């Protein structure tokens, strides 16, 4: 699922919960919530990708080192 659709789905569910509690928020607040959720998804993804890149860099270094000392 794309992050925007996922963020919208989460926001829609939150809006339903707010409504069930008898409250109402302006549409602008829900639009902002979608952006905040997307930003959170982006941050989590980038942190994970950075860890993966570090592991790949370490593996590449190990392979290069093994190749240099291969008999």
Secondary structure, DSSP 4 states (H G I P E B T S, - for coil): --HHHHHHHHHHHHHHHHHHTT----HHHHHHHHHHHHHHHHHHHHHHHHHHHHHHHHHHHHHHHHHHT--
